[in-house]
């Protein structure tokens, strides 16, 4: 750590709220831009939420009683930072071509993006410490309970609370950059103005339309089109892919439901 950074830490916070927000957004962009990955990415999205937002308490009901609150991740938490790393068009197209077979590029993107999310959080932690703040994060895959198929920290749900998007019929979050990508998040004691959380549905079906592209694309019928997801069937599919591509590492992925019409951005019409 540089002498300059140490002095800044000793003197406490030195930046305004808007400067901290800009620092966070700039850090996320720079880490992604400098990533040495086979996977390509589109510009990341960043959102903010207050750590005491009642919606976090609601996740104990919606996700599971084991879901952590921001203060469980970081005592003294004031804000939560959420970010979305959208995959490049070629990664999306590779997984779109064949209905049943998951593209190798998609599996590689899963592994590389998990590592990249960790790098983003490390970069944010360093920059925030340099500005006199503390932070903590949960790994991209979190603590996943294979018995209940629930996580103790849902990055997707956190993204919705931070205003990055809304859940679609496929139970994935649709952002302004679509839903093909991965989410990460970080908790900090820096007080940051929450992002605007729109109630407008970004999924055509959820807004009253007839689109069921994700239902059609699911190769195992885990989505019934009425808003229900068979978690066991979905997870079994992902486990089968992990077995087939085991030479890459642990890749329980599929992603067929997110390479349709809302993959690169929210569709604006039925057509």
Residue frames as qw, qx, qy, qz and C-alpha x, y, z in Angstrom:
[[0.000, 0.887, 0.461, 0.000, 0.00, 0.00, 0.00],
 [0.405, 0.554, -0.030, 0.727, 1.31, 3.43, -0.90],
 [0.283, -0.191, -0.460, 0.820, 2.26, 6.04, 1.71],
 [0.237, -0.119, -0.159, -0.951, -0.34, 8.35, 0.21],
 [0.605, -0.326, -0.602, -0.406, -3.09, 5.77, 0.70],
 [0.541, -0.283, -0.658, 0.441, -2.03, 5.10, 4.29],
 [0.090, -0.075, -0.246, 0.962, -2.24, 8.80, 5.10],
 [0.426, -0.199, -0.350, -0.810, -5.70, 9.02, 3.55],
 [0.632, -0.327, -0.698, -0.075, -6.90, 6.08, 5.61],
 [0.413, -0.219, -0.551, 0.691, -5.57, 7.63, 8.82],
 [0.064, 0.044, 0.082, -0.994, -7.36, 10.91, 8.16],
 [0.403, 0.424, 0.694, -0.420, -10.73, 9.26, 7.49],
 [0.489, 0.623, 0.576, 0.202, -13.10, 9.89, 4.56],
 [0.238, -0.426, 0.159, 0.858, -11.90, 12.65, 2.26],
 [0.002, 0.134, 0.656, 0.743, -14.37, 12.51, -0.63],
 [0.490, 0.084, 0.167, -0.852, -17.89, 13.81, -1.07],
 [0.690, 0.189, 0.643, -0.273, -20.79, 11.42, -1.66],
 [0.696, 0.679, 0.010, -0.235, -20.85, 12.17, -5.38],
 [0.201, 0.724, -0.658, -0.056, -17.08, 11.65, -5.61],
 [0.438, -0.232, 0.854, -0.155, -17.36, 8.26, -3.92],
 [0.753, 0.432, 0.416, -0.269, -20.09, 7.22, -6.35],
 [0.544, 0.777, -0.275, -0.158, -17.95, 8.31, -9.28],
 [0.111, -0.600, 0.791, -0.043, -14.95, 6.48, -7.81],
 [0.631, 0.015, 0.750, -0.199, -16.95, 3.28, -7.55],
 [0.734, 0.607, 0.216, -0.215, -18.36, 3.53, -11.07],
 [0.341, 0.808, -0.471, -0.097, -14.93, 4.33, -12.52],
 [0.305, -0.462, 0.829, -0.079, -13.30, 1.44, -10.68],
 [0.747, 0.223, 0.598, -0.186, -15.85, -1.08, -11.94],
 [0.656, 0.739, -0.016, -0.152, -15.36, 0.11, -15.52],
 [0.155, 0.785, -0.599, -0.029, -11.58, 0.12, -15.35],
 [0.495, -0.295, 0.812, -0.096, -11.28, -3.38, -13.84],
 [0.766, 0.406, 0.480, -0.136, -13.58, -4.78, -16.55],
 [0.503, 0.838, -0.173, -0.123, -11.79, -2.88, -19.33],
 [0.048, 0.719, -0.692, 0.038, -8.41, -4.18, -18.18],
 [0.820, -0.158, 0.510, -0.207, -9.54, -7.78, -17.70],
 [0.170, 0.461, -0.796, -0.354, -7.45, -10.33, -19.61],
 [0.614, 0.127, 0.711, -0.318, -10.25, -12.74, -20.46],
 [0.156, 0.123, 0.824, 0.531, -11.42, -14.69, -23.47],
 [0.043, 0.708, 0.700, -0.078, -14.90, -13.47, -22.59],
 [0.134, 0.294, 0.147, 0.935, -15.92, -10.09, -23.97],
 [0.102, -0.583, -0.655, 0.469, -18.16, -7.68, -22.08],
 [0.073, 0.740, 0.335, 0.579, -20.38, -4.75, -22.80],
 [0.027, 0.485, -0.336, 0.807, -20.22, -1.66, -20.53],
 [0.312, -0.273, -0.837, 0.358, -21.08, -2.58, -16.91],
 [0.333, -0.692, -0.271, -0.581, -23.98, -1.14, -14.95],
 [0.318, 0.003, -0.661, 0.680, -23.73, 0.07, -11.34],
 [0.416, -0.654, -0.345, -0.529, -26.50, 0.74, -8.83],
 [0.137, 0.237, -0.634, 0.723, -26.73, 1.69, -5.15],
 [0.570, -0.562, -0.512, -0.312, -29.05, 0.89, -2.26],
 [0.300, -0.641, 0.417, -0.571, -29.31, 1.94, 1.38],
 [0.275, 0.163, -0.925, 0.205, -28.24, -0.87, 3.70],
 [0.205, 0.172, 0.731, -0.627, -31.32, -0.33, 5.86],
 [0.483, 0.060, -0.411, -0.771, -33.75, -0.57, 2.94],
 [0.692, -0.079, 0.520, -0.495, -36.67, -2.73, 4.17],
 [0.821, 0.396, -0.275, -0.307, -36.46, -4.71, 0.92],
 [0.312, 0.459, -0.811, 0.184, -33.38, -6.51, 2.28],
 [0.396, -0.117, 0.739, -0.532, -35.38, -7.79, 5.24],
 [0.779, 0.295, 0.086, -0.546, -37.99, -8.94, 2.73],
 [0.540, 0.467, -0.682, -0.160, -35.45, -11.27, 1.12],
 [0.177, -0.223, 0.889, -0.358, -35.62, -13.46, 4.22],
 [0.647, 0.291, 0.520, -0.475, -39.15, -14.26, 3.11],
 [0.673, 0.624, -0.139, -0.372, -38.68, -14.21, -0.66],
 [0.480, 0.555, -0.679, 0.014, -35.35, -16.06, -0.86],
 [0.778, -0.196, -0.581, 0.136, -35.08, -17.82, 2.50],
 [0.536, -0.839, -0.079, -0.043, -34.65, -17.12, 6.22],
 [0.788, -0.293, 0.117, 0.529, -30.90, -17.69, 5.88],
 [0.455, 0.682, 0.157, 0.551, -30.51, -14.71, 3.54],
 [0.497, -0.287, -0.271, 0.773, -28.12, -12.21, 5.10],
 [0.041, 0.970, 0.226, -0.080, -28.76, -8.54, 5.71],
 [0.463, 0.756, -0.212, 0.411, -26.11, -6.00, 4.67],
 [0.332, -0.770, 0.420, -0.349, -25.07, -5.62, 8.32],
 [0.936, -0.207, 0.286, 0.008, -24.38, -9.36, 8.43],
 [0.793, 0.467, 0.013, 0.392, -21.89, -8.89, 5.60],
 [0.401, 0.343, -0.242, 0.814, -20.38, -5.73, 7.12],
 [0.344, -0.675, -0.524, 0.389, -21.18, -4.46, 10.63],
 [0.134, -0.620, -0.025, 0.773, -21.85, -0.75, 10.32],
 [0.334, 0.284, 0.675, 0.594, -23.02, -1.09, 6.71],
 [0.170, 0.525, 0.190, -0.812, -24.54, 2.05, 5.22],
 [0.570, 0.554, -0.199, -0.573, -24.83, 1.25, 1.51],
 [0.756, 0.034, 0.636, 0.149, -24.82, -1.63, -0.94],
 [0.222, 0.598, -0.471, -0.609, -23.20, -1.43, -4.36],
 [0.785, 0.231, 0.574, -0.031, -24.52, -3.72, -7.11],
 [0.152, 0.611, -0.490, -0.604, -22.99, -4.15, -10.54],
 [0.857, 0.337, 0.364, -0.136, -23.88, -6.05, -13.69],
 [0.179, -0.502, 0.665, 0.524, -21.27, -7.35, -16.13],
 [0.779, 0.455, 0.204, -0.379, -23.12, -7.97, -19.42],
 [0.691, -0.080, 0.602, 0.391, -21.60, -10.51, -21.80],
 [0.068, 0.425, -0.462, -0.775, -20.49, -9.48, -25.28],
 [0.724, 0.335, -0.054, -0.600, -22.76, -10.21, -28.24],
 [0.538, 0.386, -0.731, -0.164, -20.59, -13.09, -29.46],
 [0.048, -0.120, 0.905, -0.406, -20.90, -14.92, -26.13],
 [0.559, 0.250, 0.420, -0.670, -24.68, -14.55, -26.23],
 [0.681, 0.443, -0.321, -0.487, -24.89, -15.67, -29.85],
 [0.266, 0.344, -0.900, 0.020, -22.71, -18.72, -29.20],
 [0.172, 0.079, 0.882, -0.432, -25.19, -19.97, -26.60],
 [0.546, 0.381, 0.195, -0.720, -28.19, -19.02, -28.72],
 [0.343, 0.382, -0.686, -0.516, -27.33, -21.10, -31.79],
 [0.463, -0.060, -0.873, -0.141, -28.31, -24.55, -30.52],
 [0.600, -0.547, -0.127, -0.571, -31.32, -25.08, -28.27],
 [0.906, -0.382, -0.170, -0.058, -30.06, -28.00, -26.21],
 [0.827, 0.004, -0.178, 0.533, -26.28, -27.76, -26.11],
 [0.288, -0.929, -0.012, 0.234, -24.63, -25.15, -23.89],
 [0.576, 0.741, -0.207, 0.276, -21.82, -23.35, -25.69],
 [0.768, -0.128, -0.267, 0.569, -18.32, -23.75, -24.36],
 [0.206, 0.436, -0.048, 0.875, -17.98, -19.97, -24.57],
 [0.509, -0.646, -0.162, -0.545, -20.88, -19.60, -22.14],
 [0.867, -0.408, -0.233, 0.164, -19.31, -21.96, -19.61],
 [0.610, 0.126, -0.147, 0.768, -15.97, -20.16, -19.90],
 [0.079, -0.595, -0.066, -0.797, -17.77, -16.83, -19.40],
 [0.715, -0.623, -0.239, -0.207, -19.28, -18.17, -16.17],
 [0.824, -0.275, -0.165, 0.466, -15.85, -19.06, -14.76],
 [0.447, 0.261, -0.004, 0.856, -14.05, -15.96, -15.98],
 [0.213, -0.658, -0.166, -0.702, -16.81, -13.63, -14.83],
 [0.749, -0.607, -0.262, 0.033, -16.88, -15.14, -11.36],
 [0.699, -0.158, -0.086, 0.692, -13.17, -14.35, -11.10],
 [0.203, 0.439, 0.157, 0.861, -13.73, -10.90, -12.58],
 [0.459, -0.751, -0.284, -0.380, -16.43, -10.12, -10.04],
 [0.771, -0.495, -0.169, 0.364, -13.92, -10.98, -7.33],
 [0.534, 0.099, 0.071, 0.837, -11.36, -8.67, -8.96],
 [0.084, -0.661, -0.260, -0.699, -13.91, -5.84, -9.14],
 [0.628, -0.733, -0.240, -0.110, -14.70, -6.22, -5.44],
 [0.747, -0.284, -0.068, 0.597, -11.01, -6.25, -4.58],
 [0.337, 0.344, 0.164, 0.861, -10.48, -3.11, -6.62],
 [0.310, -0.738, -0.275, -0.533, -13.44, -1.40, -4.98],
 [0.743, -0.598, -0.233, 0.192, -12.24, -2.42, -1.52],
 [0.638, -0.075, -0.010, 0.766, -8.80, -0.94, -2.17],
 [0.116, 0.476, 0.211, 0.846, -10.16, 2.33, -3.55],
 [0.485, -0.736, -0.304, -0.362, -12.70, 2.71, -0.75],
 [0.753, -0.472, -0.193, 0.416, -10.06, 2.03, 1.90],
 [0.488, 0.140, 0.072, 0.859, -7.94, 4.67, 0.25],
 [0.138, -0.561, -0.222, -0.786, -10.81, 7.11, 0.68],
 [0.142, -0.273, 0.591, -0.746, -11.26, 6.18, 4.35],
 [0.784, -0.087, 0.034, -0.614, -14.13, 3.68, 4.07],
 [0.312, -0.223, 0.923, -0.042, -14.47, -0.04, 4.72],
 [0.719, 0.219, -0.266, -0.604, -16.24, -2.66, 2.63],
 [0.420, -0.163, 0.891, -0.063, -16.96, -6.37, 2.41],
 [0.592, 0.282, -0.405, -0.638, -18.35, -8.63, -0.29],
 [0.797, -0.015, 0.570, -0.201, -19.81, -12.08, -0.90],
 [0.268, -0.224, 0.780, 0.518, -18.29, -14.28, -3.66],
 [0.391, 0.156, -0.448, -0.789, -20.12, -14.43, -6.99],
 [0.535, -0.133, -0.795, -0.253, -21.48, -17.88, -6.25],
 [0.500, -0.518, 0.221, -0.658, -22.14, -17.13, -2.58],
 [0.211, -0.166, 0.916, -0.297, -22.96, -19.83, -0.06],
 [0.621, 0.058, -0.415, -0.662, -25.31, -22.01, -2.08],
 [0.523, -0.134, 0.753, -0.376, -27.33, -24.65, -0.25],
 [0.267, 0.143, -0.807, -0.507, -27.84, -27.56, -2.63],
 [0.008, 0.316, 0.921, -0.227, -30.58, -28.99, -0.43],
 [0.178, 0.703, 0.477, -0.497, -32.79, -25.89, -0.55],
 [0.495, 0.449, 0.422, 0.613, -31.30, -24.51, -3.80],
 [0.091, -0.970, -0.176, -0.143, -31.09, -21.11, -2.10],
 [0.559, 0.344, -0.277, 0.701, -28.21, -18.75, -1.42],
 [0.413, -0.628, -0.436, 0.495, -27.48, -16.72, 1.68],
 [0.040, -0.633, 0.067, 0.770, -26.89, -13.65, -0.52],
 [0.584, 0.550, 0.569, 0.181, -28.79, -13.27, -3.80],
 [0.277, -0.271, 0.251, 0.887, -26.83, -10.94, -6.06],
 [0.010, 0.406, 0.666, 0.626, -29.80, -10.85, -8.44],
 [0.290, -0.777, -0.559, 0.005, -32.22, -9.73, -5.74],
 [0.405, -0.581, -0.073, 0.702, -29.71, -7.18, -4.48],
 [0.236, 0.056, 0.461, 0.854, -29.48, -5.81, -8.04],
 [0.128, -0.650, -0.631, -0.403, -33.24, -5.24, -8.10],
 [0.405, -0.779, -0.352, 0.324, -33.11, -3.41, -4.77],
 [0.386, -0.463, 0.175, 0.778, -30.28, -1.26, -6.15],
 [0.394, 0.728, 0.118, -0.548, -32.41, -0.27, -9.13],
 [0.131, -0.396, 0.730, 0.542, -30.56, -2.17, -11.85],
 [0.346, 0.013, -0.731, -0.589, -33.59, -4.00, -13.18],
 [0.711, -0.095, 0.277, -0.639, -36.63, -6.19, -12.61],
 [0.418, -0.089, 0.904, 0.026, -37.22, -9.93, -12.55],
 [0.473, 0.219, -0.481, -0.705, -38.67, -11.40, -15.73],
 [0.901, -0.032, -0.085, -0.424, -40.79, -14.46, -16.43],
 [0.810, 0.265, -0.493, 0.175, -37.58, -16.54, -16.44],
 [0.718, -0.672, -0.115, 0.141, -36.77, -15.50, -12.84],
 [0.641, 0.018, 0.038, 0.766, -33.70, -13.66, -14.09],
 [0.081, -0.772, -0.200, 0.598, -33.14, -9.92, -13.77],
 [0.511, 0.611, 0.363, 0.483, -33.59, -7.83, -16.91],
 [0.308, -0.611, -0.046, 0.727, -31.53, -4.63, -16.89],
 [0.375, 0.832, -0.045, -0.406, -31.11, -1.87, -19.44],
 [0.132, 0.585, -0.747, -0.286, -28.26, -4.02, -20.80],
 [0.754, 0.062, -0.564, -0.331, -30.44, -7.14, -20.87],
 [0.807, -0.469, 0.240, -0.267, -30.07, -10.25, -18.73],
 [0.935, 0.219, -0.159, 0.230, -27.13, -12.09, -20.33],
 [0.255, 0.640, -0.462, 0.558, -24.34, -11.54, -17.83],
 [0.644, -0.327, -0.620, 0.307, -23.57, -11.83, -14.13],
 [0.271, -0.869, -0.044, -0.412, -24.12, -9.71, -11.03],
 [0.589, -0.019, -0.531, 0.609, -21.81, -8.87, -8.17],
 [0.303, -0.857, -0.183, -0.374, -22.24, -6.70, -5.09],
 [0.498, 0.126, -0.482, 0.710, -20.37, -5.10, -2.23],
 [0.409, -0.827, -0.384, -0.032, -21.38, -3.60, 1.13],
 [0.449, 0.309, -0.233, 0.805, -19.70, -0.45, 2.44],
 [0.284, -0.625, -0.508, 0.520, -19.96, 1.99, 5.34],
 [0.096, -0.049, 0.217, 0.970, -19.91, 4.90, 2.87],
 [0.327, 0.576, 0.564, -0.494, -23.26, 6.70, 2.82],
 [0.093, -0.056, 0.624, 0.774, -24.43, 6.77, -0.81],
 [0.525, 0.253, 0.111, -0.805, -27.67, 8.03, -2.32],
 [0.589, 0.161, 0.792, -0.018, -29.78, 5.05, -3.45],
 [0.001, -0.031, 0.654, 0.756, -30.40, 4.65, -7.17],
 [0.591, 0.112, 0.036, -0.798, -33.91, 5.19, -8.47],
 [0.237, 0.026, 0.971, -0.006, -35.85, 1.91, -8.36],
 [0.448, 0.096, -0.336, -0.823, -38.37, 1.92, -11.17],
 [0.580, 0.098, 0.712, -0.384, -41.51, -0.19, -10.86],
 [0.653, 0.516, -0.222, -0.507, -41.85, -0.43, -14.66],
 [0.874, -0.045, 0.482, 0.053, -41.67, -4.02, -15.84],
 [0.080, 0.645, -0.586, -0.484, -38.91, -4.70, -18.37],
 [0.232, 0.035, 0.957, 0.170, -40.22, -8.17, -19.25],
 [0.351, -0.060, -0.439, -0.825, -42.94, -7.99, -21.91],
 [0.493, -0.321, -0.795, -0.146, -44.86, -10.88, -20.38],
 [0.326, -0.373, -0.610, 0.618, -44.73, -9.34, -16.90],
 [0.086, 0.246, 0.054, -0.964, -46.14, -6.10, -18.32],
 [0.598, 0.396, 0.410, -0.563, -49.15, -7.86, -19.80],
 [0.455, 0.527, -0.527, -0.487, -47.77, -9.08, -23.13],
 [0.969, 0.053, 0.062, -0.234, -47.71, -12.58, -24.54],
 [0.437, 0.644, -0.620, 0.097, -43.95, -13.10, -24.97],
 [0.864, -0.400, 0.290, -0.101, -42.75, -16.46, -23.63],
 [0.587, 0.661, -0.464, 0.044, -39.47, -16.69, -25.51],
 [0.109, -0.549, 0.763, -0.323, -37.64, -17.87, -22.39],
 [0.767, -0.042, 0.514, -0.381, -40.18, -20.63, -21.81],
 [0.857, 0.492, -0.055, -0.144, -39.75, -21.88, -25.36],
 [0.408, 0.706, -0.552, 0.173, -35.97, -21.79, -25.10],
 [0.498, -0.494, 0.645, -0.304, -35.71, -23.80, -21.87],
 [0.459, 0.305, -0.789, -0.274, -34.54, -27.26, -23.03],
 [0.207, -0.056, -0.945, 0.248, -36.00, -29.14, -20.05],
 [0.369, -0.579, -0.547, -0.478, -39.31, -27.37, -19.48],
 [0.389, -0.236, -0.594, 0.663, -38.35, -25.90, -16.12],
 [0.157, 0.171, 0.126, -0.964, -40.43, -22.80, -16.86],
 [0.248, 0.420, 0.872, -0.032, -44.17, -23.39, -17.13],
 [0.087, 0.401, 0.442, 0.798, -45.09, -20.01, -18.59],
 [0.389, -0.768, -0.447, -0.242, -47.29, -19.09, -15.64],
 [0.125, -0.848, 0.296, -0.422, -44.43, -17.58, -13.67],
 [0.838, -0.465, 0.275, -0.071, -43.29, -20.75, -11.95],
 [0.392, 0.646, -0.655, 0.022, -39.80, -22.23, -12.09],
 [0.970, -0.220, -0.100, -0.015, -39.02, -25.85, -11.27],
 [0.148, -0.857, 0.491, -0.051, -35.78, -25.25, -9.37],
 [0.735, -0.269, 0.620, 0.051, -34.95, -28.94, -9.09],
 [0.785, 0.484, 0.356, 0.154, -35.33, -29.52, -12.83],
 [0.284, 0.937, -0.163, 0.125, -33.34, -26.38, -13.65],
 [0.353, -0.742, 0.568, -0.030, -30.54, -27.35, -11.28],
 [0.834, -0.013, 0.543, 0.092, -30.44, -30.91, -12.63],
 [0.659, 0.723, 0.127, 0.166, -29.95, -29.48, -16.10],
 [0.051, 0.920, -0.361, 0.142, -27.09, -27.27, -14.90],
 [0.632, -0.491, 0.599, -0.009, -25.47, -30.21, -13.10],
 [0.862, 0.299, 0.388, 0.130, -25.63, -32.26, -16.30],
 [0.461, 0.857, -0.104, 0.206, -23.83, -29.49, -18.17],
 [0.304, -0.810, 0.490, -0.109, -21.22, -29.31, -15.41],
 [0.817, -0.168, 0.547, 0.078, -20.56, -33.03, -15.86],
 [0.766, 0.565, 0.242, 0.191, -20.24, -32.72, -19.63],
 [0.364, 0.822, -0.168, 0.404, -17.84, -29.78, -19.41],
 [0.753, -0.646, -0.022, 0.126, -15.99, -30.91, -16.29],
 [0.762, 0.118, 0.027, 0.636, -12.60, -30.41, -17.95],
 [0.131, 0.712, 0.051, 0.688, -13.20, -26.66, -17.64],
 [0.025, 0.143, -0.602, 0.785, -13.81, -26.80, -13.91],
 [0.089, 0.451, 0.810, -0.364, -17.06, -26.50, -11.98],
 [0.132, 0.057, -0.300, -0.943, -19.58, -25.03, -14.49],
 [0.162, 0.460, 0.855, -0.176, -23.22, -25.67, -13.44],
 [0.159, 0.407, -0.084, -0.895, -24.66, -23.46, -16.18],
 [0.457, 0.486, 0.729, 0.155, -27.25, -23.40, -18.93],
 [0.071, -0.456, 0.069, 0.884, -28.32, -19.84, -19.77],
 [0.159, 0.307, 0.765, 0.543, -30.71, -20.77, -22.57],
 [0.049, -0.789, -0.607, 0.084, -33.53, -18.73, -21.01],
 [0.181, -0.832, -0.047, 0.522, -31.45, -15.52, -21.08],
 [0.310, -0.232, 0.553, 0.738, -30.25, -15.56, -24.69],
 [0.270, 0.616, 0.715, 0.192, -33.60, -14.64, -26.18],
 [0.171, 0.794, 0.328, 0.483, -35.27, -11.33, -26.88],
 [0.346, -0.928, 0.000, -0.138, -34.27, -9.69, -23.59],
 [0.879, -0.119, -0.063, 0.457, -30.64, -10.87, -23.62],
 [0.502, 0.200, 0.030, 0.841, -29.08, -7.58, -24.75],
 [0.098, -0.047, 0.150, -0.983, -31.69, -5.14, -23.47],
 [0.355, 0.363, 0.713, -0.483, -35.38, -4.92, -22.54],
 [0.160, 0.358, 0.714, 0.580, -37.63, -5.41, -25.62],
 [0.148, 0.152, 0.179, -0.961, -39.93, -2.44, -26.11],
 [0.659, 0.157, -0.128, -0.725, -42.70, -4.19, -28.04],
 [0.866, 0.001, 0.452, -0.212, -44.24, -7.58, -28.64],
 [0.826, 0.561, -0.022, 0.038, -42.66, -7.79, -32.09]]
